[in-house]
Amino acid sequence: MNAEPLGSAFDLLAAWQPGGVYVEHDGLGIATGPGDTVSALGAVSQLRRRDDGAAACGALPFAGDGVLSISASAVRRTDPFSTSRIGPIVQPVLVSGAIPSAAFADVQLSYEPSPEVYQGAVQEAVRRIGAGELRKVVLARTIDVDAGRALDPRRLAHRLRAVDPHAYTFIAPTARGVLVGASPELLVSKHGLEVRSHPLAGSAPRSGDRGEDRANADALLASAKDQQEHRIVVDTIAEVLQPLCDTLHWDADPVLHETPNVWHLSTRFRGRLREPAPTVLELVAALHPTPAVAGTPTDTALGLLHQLEAFDRGSYAGPVGWVDAAGDGEWAIALRCAELAGSRATLYAGAGVVADSDPVSEREETDRKFRAFLDALRWG
């Protein structure tokens, strides 16, 4: 199967087909049609047997093994000047003239758990941390939205990409529907021997007032609680990647990373892998779940999540991305996302809890994330 070059202006999102996968970051990525499912563990060997330029892509579950999709119809852009199509010609579908629906009424929203129960869970987590059982846990909550209309994954992804074009925007089928989101966080990428990771942990709200926004950013940098939360993540990623690399560099101190709604503390990792290099999926397996989405120690944090979260995360906070036959690829963490099923959507948001966490503040952090996504969902 030969790859056909396409123009650099081709819109990857227009090539996505229902049942397929779409992942894009800064204009680079992949869009596919429906494909054959394959175990993530065997994806690279399957791609090498095919030898047709295909890639395996999708959203993996937060916990447990998962499957990926290999499609005979795909468009990939590996650099700004290299876009290619594999497989049969597909008529692009452009999004234009979208008009947002009205804001959702309270009666259309159902919280799981309730804000009060969530605050209680945070309080219990802080107690456990204070007792020395663990250092950090990331607690999530959901909102179920009854939109009263069929939700369109492509229109939602189009809106999310427009709001934050530097995020990892994605659409991926799941066992329960279609996961759509725009994640700010790169779990790991591998291209040749180069490996990168960009963890985020610690956050503060954005503000339309320039002075207040700057003050929020400065307060985040100065926050001992957020610095501690971030350091836990950085130390873990360094511990995993260093034995696999000839060289590995990362920021000495966290720097600010801005999204349209939230300031984050971030650290960029960049290294050169030792040969024989692991595949990107092997790196994903070694890193996930990081303390940015689970906690530390990992097993203790996962056990506490099982006790305190009254829902199944599914693919929320799991890896989402693609891998090719060379074992190269990019995998973000499925955050800032919702799972669509007909006229309903389940939104997810979480907050990192450490010893100094305040239950009300952590609940407010999830509220901010929900508000931003609910606004985007009006275009879906």
N, C-alpha and C positions, 0 to 999 in steps of 0.2 A: 504494500500500500504506500503510494508516494505522497509526500507532503507538497501542497500547493501554496506558494507564497501569496500573501495578502498585503494590502497597503497598511502602513503604520497607523492610519487613522481609523482602521476597522474597530468597531466597538465590541469588545469581548462579550459584554452582557447581551448584545443583540443575537449572539450565536448560541446562547444557552437555550436548551429545550427542556420542557417539563419531563421530570424523571432523571435529568442529568445533573451535573455538578458545575458550579461556577465559583472560582476563587480569583480575586484580583487585588493587587496592591500596587499603587502608583503606576497603573496602566499595564502592569505585567501580570501574567497568570494564565488561566485555562478556563474554557467553557466547553461543555460536552452535551451530547444527547444521552438518552438512556443507554445503559451498558450491562455487561455481564458482571455479576458480583464475584468477588474473590476474597479469600481470607487475607487480611492485612499482612499476616505473617508470611504468606506465600506470594504476595503481589509482585515483588521484584523478579523472582524466578519465573513467574508467569509472563511478565513483560519481556524478559530476555528470550523466552521460547518463541514469543510472537514475532519479535524483531521487525515491527512495523511502525515504530515511532510513537506508539500509544503511551499513555500515562494512566496510572491508577490514582483515583482521587475520591474524596468524600469526607464525611465527618465520622470520627471514631467515638465510641461511648466514653464517658468520663471514667467508668470502671469496667473492666473486662475486655475480652477480645472483640474485634469488630471486623466488618467487611468493607471493601472498597469497590468502586465501579471502574471497569475498563470499557470504554466506549469506542466503537468503530467510527464515530463522528465527533471530531473535536477541533477546536481552534486554540492554538497556543501562541503566546507572545513571550519570548525569553529575554528580549531586550527591546528598546524602543524602536529599533529598525528591523526587527525580525519577527513577523507574524506569519504563521502558517496554518493551513487547514489540512486535516487528515480525514479521509473518508468522503462520503457522498455530499453533494452540494445541499446546503440547508439555507432556506430563505431567511435572512436576518429579520428579527422582530425588534423594531425600535420603540422606545418609550417616548411619547411626546404629548404635550398638552394635558398632562395629568393635573386634575383639580382635587385638592384635599377634601376629604369628607369632614363632617362636623366633628368636634372634639367628643370623645367618649363620655357618656354620662356615667355617674357612679353605679347605676343599676346594671351597667354592662360589665363591671369589673368585680372579680372575686379573688380575694387574697388568700394565699396558702403559704405559710401560716398568716394569721392576722398580725398587724403591726405590734400589738401588745404581746402576743405569744413569741414573736420574733425577738422583741426586746428581752423577754424572759430567757430565751435561748442564749442570747449574747451574754446576759448576766451569769448564766450557769457556766458558759465557756470561760468567762473571766475567772470565776471561782476555781474551775479545774486548773487553769493556767497558774493561778496563785498558789494552788496546792502542789505545784511542781509536776503535774501529770504530762504537760506538754508546753510548748512555747508559743504556738500560734495555731489558729484554726480559721478557715474561711467559711462563714455561714451564709447560705443563700436563701432566697425566698422567691415566690412566684406570684404572678397575676394572670388569671385566666380572663381573656377578653372575648365577649360575645359581640362580634362586629356587626351582625345583622346583614352582612353582605359577603359575597365570596372575596377572599383575600388573594391578592396577586403577588407571588414571590418576586417576579421581575420588577414590578413597580416599586415594591418596598426596597429591594436592593438598589434600584436606581436612586431613590431618595436618600438612602443611607450613604451611598457613594458620593452624592452631591454635597451632603452635609460635611463629610470627612473623607476627601479623596485619598488621604494617606493611610487610611485604615485598610485592614484585610477584609474586604467585602466578600460575602460568600452566600451561596445557596447550595444545600445538600439534602438529598432525601434521607429520611430516617424511618424507623419502624412505625413511628406514630404520625408522620406527616412530612413537612419540609422545614428544615432549619435555615433561617435567614438572619444574617447579622453583619456587623462591621466591627471587627475586633481591633483594638489598638496594639495587641501584644503578639509578638513573634516568639513562638516556642523555640524553634530551631530551623535553620536552613542549611543546606549543603549544596555546594556547586564545585565539583572537582574535589580538591582537598580543603577548600575554604569552608569553615563553619561559622555560623553567626547565631546569636540569641539576643533577644531584647526584652528582658523581664521588666514588668511594672508592678510596683506595690507601694501603697501609701498614696492618698489622694486628697484633693481639696476642691471645692466648687469653683466654677468660673463665675464671673459677674459682668454684666453689661457696663458697669461703671469702671472706667480704666483704673482709677486709684484703688478701688476695692479689689479689683481683680489682681493687681500687682501685690497688694497686701496679702491676699489669700495665697499666692504663689510663694511669697517670702516666708509666710508662716509655715507652709508645708516644708520648705527646706530646713527651717529651724526646729521642726517638731521632733522631739526625742521619740515619741511613740511611733511616728511614721518612719523615721530613720531606722528604728529597731525592726519594724515590720519588713522594711525593704532589705536590710542587711541579712536577715534570715534567708530570703530568697536568693540573694547574690551568692552567699556562702555555699548554698546547696548546689547551684548551677556550676560554680567553679569546682566544687568537689567532684562532680560527675564528669565534666568536660576535660579537666586537666590531665587525667591519665590517658585520654584518647588523643591528645594533641602534642605535636612537637613544640608549638608555641601557642599561647593563649593570652590575650590582653583584654582588659576591661577597665571601665572608668574607675579611677581611684575613689571618687565620691559620686553619689547619685546626682543626676541632673534633672531639670524639669522637662517634662514631656507634656505638651498641650494638646488636648482634643477640644472640640467645640463646647463641651459641657463640663469637663473635668480636667484639673491639673493632676499629673502623676509624677512620682519619683521614678526615674528610669536609669538603667545601666545597660550599656551596649557591650556585648562580648563579640570578639572576633578572633579566630584562631586558624591554625593549619593542622589538619588531622594527620596522625601517623598512618603509614601504610602497613598492611592493607586497611584502608579506611572503612569504617562501618557505613551502611546505607543510612539515608536520612530517617527511615522508619526504625532502624536500630537505635538511632539517637533519640527519636521520639520516645521509644520504649524505656530508654535509660533515664530520661528526664521527667516524664509525666508520671504522676501529677506533681508539679512543683509546689513549694509552699505558697506560691501566689494564688493557687486555686484550691489547695487542700489544707496544708498546714504542716507543722513539724513537731515531733517526729511523725513521719508519714502514716505509719500504721495506727498510731494512737489517734491522730487527727481524723483519719478515715472512720475509725470506730466511733468517735464522738459525732461525726456527721451522720452516721447511721442512726444514732440515738436522737439527735436534735433536729434533723431535717425530715419533715413528714412527707417528702415526695421523692420520686426517682429523678435524678438529674438527666438521665438519658445521655444525649450528646452535649448538653450544656457544660462548659468548662473543659470539654475534651478537645483533642487535636483535630484540626480541620485543614486540609491541604491536598497536596499531590506529590507523587513520586514517579520518576521515569525508570527506564531500563538500566540506566547507569547508577541508580541508587541516589540520584540527586533530587532535590525538591524543596518545597517550603511548607512549613506547618505552623499555623497560628493557633491560638487558643480560642475556642468558640465562646466569646463573651459578647456583651451588647447584642443579644440575639433573642429570637422568638421562634417557637415551633408552630407553624401554621397547619391547620387541618380544616379545610373548607372555610366556614365563616368564623372559626374560632382561632385564637392565638394564645399560646402560653409564653409569657415573658419571664425572663430570669434575671436576677441581680444578686450580687453577693458583696460581702465586706470582710476584710481581714481583721480578726480579733486577736489582740495581744493583751498583755497584763494591764496596760493603761487604757484599754478601750472603754468608752462610755456607751451603754446600750442605746441611748437616744441618738447619739451622733452616728452610730453605725446604721441604725434604722433610717436616719435622714439621708445617709449616703446612698442606700438602696433606693430610697424615694426619688432622689435626683436622677439616678440612672433610669428608673421606670418612666419618669416624666419625659425625658428626652426620647425614649423609644416609643412611648405612646404617641408623641407628636409625629414621629416618622411614620408610624403605622397608619396614620390618616391617609397617607398616599398609597398604601398597599391595596 
